Amino acid sequence: MQETLQVRKLTLDDFDIVHNMQTSVEDDYVLHIYENLVTEAHHGLFGLFDGDSLLAIAGYTIFPGSYAMLGRLRSDTRFLAKGNATTILRGIIQELEQDPSIKWIGANTNLSNHGARRVLDKLGLNEITTLHSVVIKDALKLQGTPGPIWTKVEENQTKRELLFSLRENALDVYPYECYYPFPLSPDLIEEDYLAQTVVYQSPDKTRFVMIKNDQKGDWYAQIKYFWDDHFEQPGFWETVFHYFEEEPNDIGLWLDFSVTGYENIPDKSAFEEADPWVLYGRWTDKR
């Protein structure tokens, strides 16, 4: 790092200089939630400065289980291709590593974002999994194996037992929220979270599906299913659409497929096209 460069945590007083950055992001949501990002304990937002000039920003969010997810990287277009992304993220990782509570540090980026993926490799984060995160566009094109609606699971303890009874997981991770998958651990799944998650179990009790509403601009019902046989399991889609029909609000249906699960889709035009996401991360020595 050049001596003039400094990575520091941003405050409310930095809003104007962040607002005046020249980035390629239109109507940036970071500006809309800036106060939350710099004042709430589970968020952190940092700036890379060269003297008084702000070159880039990035930050993290802390999730249950002491998982830290990097993100919100923005660079001033006047200062690109100077290693600024690597510099600011390295500074943030060093900050997180000094926190004795942080157990895992990760980042999620698109498969085609080769520049970001090179940066994450440089930072020592390991590629964990690739997910196709897609929204249903045309439900009539989803032709699965017919069957009865699965049985709804009511008790939190039973939901937890089902989740942690997994002996295989095609996703390799748990899709905690839209855009935010993590390695599955008991500390990640809190009681309130489970209570807000609807779980259905198949009649033969070999499969279950978890559905939880999540807002990412729009509202989505995020469908969490840990196998690649969405179109082979009798009643899977009937169950998904039963949940959708019971939902009183206007909401989209979001699914996270593994690479194999996505390849198994008979008609991909049923979903909105989207670039796959690649999760990177590593455990700290604090587990």
C-alpha positions, 0 to 999 in steps of 0.5 A: 500500500502506498503511504498516502492511502488509508482505509478507515471506517466511515461515519455520518460526516462522510456522507457527502463525499460518498454521495459525490463519488463517481461510480457506475451504480445508478440510484445506489441503495447504499446511499439510501441506507447509509445511516444504517450502514455506519451506525448499526453494530452489525454493519461496517462501511469503510472508505479508501482515501488518498489524502482527502480523495475517496477512491473506493468504499466497501463494507461487511454485515455480521450475520448470526453465527458470527459470519461476516459477509463482505460487500457493497464495493464501489470504486470511483471510476476516475481511479480504476485498475489501481488495485483499490478493491484489493487494498480496501477489502484487505484492510476490512478483512484485517479489521474483522480478523482482530474481532475475537467473535468473528468465525467466518469471512466471505463474499458472494460475486457473479460467476462472470465477474472475473475481476472480483473473483481474482481479488477474492483469490488474492485475499485468500478466500476459497471458492465454496460453491456456485448457485443459480439464484433465480426467480420464477417467471412463468409458473405454467412451464414448471412441469414436475411430478404430480403429487399431494401437498406435503405436510406442514411442520409446526414445531421449531424443534422439529424444523431444526431436527430436519435441517440438521439431519441432512446427510447430503446437501446439493447446495453445499451451503444454507441459503440464509437470505437472498444473495446470502448463503453460508456454511450451515451451523447451529448458531446460524439458525436462531429461534425467531428465524425458524419461527418465520420459516415455513417447512413442509415434509414429503409424505415418505419423509425423505425430503423437506422444503423450507420457505421464508419471505425476504425483502431485497427491494421486492419481496420474495418467498425464498425456497430452500431445497437441498436436493437436485430432484425438484422435478422428480419429487411428487408434490414438490411444485404443488407444495411451493404453489400452495404456499404462494397461493396462501401468501396474501401479499404480492411476492416473487418466488426465488429458488437457489439451484446447484449447478446440477439442479439448474441443469436438470430444469426441463424448461429454463424459460420458466425462470428469469435469466441470471448470472450464477453466484459464486460464494467465497470464504474461509473460517478464522481460527476462532471456531 
